[in-house]
């Protein structure tokens, strides 16, 4: 399994959300638009081989909110 972070700078507060690669929101870093989304809203970071590596990168991003996806990480 791999991990991805979606950094969104247009969703109110700038945030970074951690996802499993198989998540329907992540789609292995392609997102819900299957890689066709406009990059003016955000950016995918990854893939990361461990959750601890992904969290370390997430903590280093200049965002206001850091969270885990509510769909894939319970």
N, C-alpha and C positions, 0 to 999 in steps of 0.2 A: 504494500500500500504506500502511496505517496501523499503528500500534503501540499496545499496551495493557499496563498493569501490573496484576497481581493482587496485592494486599496481603492476606496471610493472617495473622491473629493467633491462630489456633487450631491450627496445624500444628506443634506443638513450639516451635521457635524462630520468632519472628515474622519473616516473610520477604516479599520483594517479587520477583515473577517477571515478566520481560519477555517479551511474546508478539507475534508477527505477528497481525494481525487475522484472517487466514484459518486460524489454528491451530485444530485440533479442540478444544483445551482452552479457547481464548479465545472463539471463535464471535462475533467482532466485539464483545467486551465483555459477552457474555451468558453465557459460561461453558458448561460441559457440561450444566447444567440448563436451558439456553435462557432464562436470565433469571429462573428461578423458585427459585433457590437462596436459602437463608436468609442474610440479611446479618449475622448474628451471627458468622459464620466469617471474613468478609473483605469486600473492596471492590475493584471495578474502577476504575482511573484511566485516562482517555483519552477519546477517541483522540488520538494524537499523529501529526503528519505526517512526522516524521523520527525515526530511531532515536536521534540525538543529543539531541533534545528529550526523548524518553522516558527516556533514561539520566539526564539532568539531574534530572528529576522523581524517578526511582527513587532517586538518590543523596540527595535531600532528605527521603526518608521515614524515619521513626524505626523502623527495622527492624534485626534482627541479621544477616540474610542477604539478599544481593542476588544474583540469578542470572538467567540467560537460560533460557528453556524448552528442554528437551532434545528435544522433539518438532519444534518449528518452526524453531529457530535452531541450525544446525550449525556 
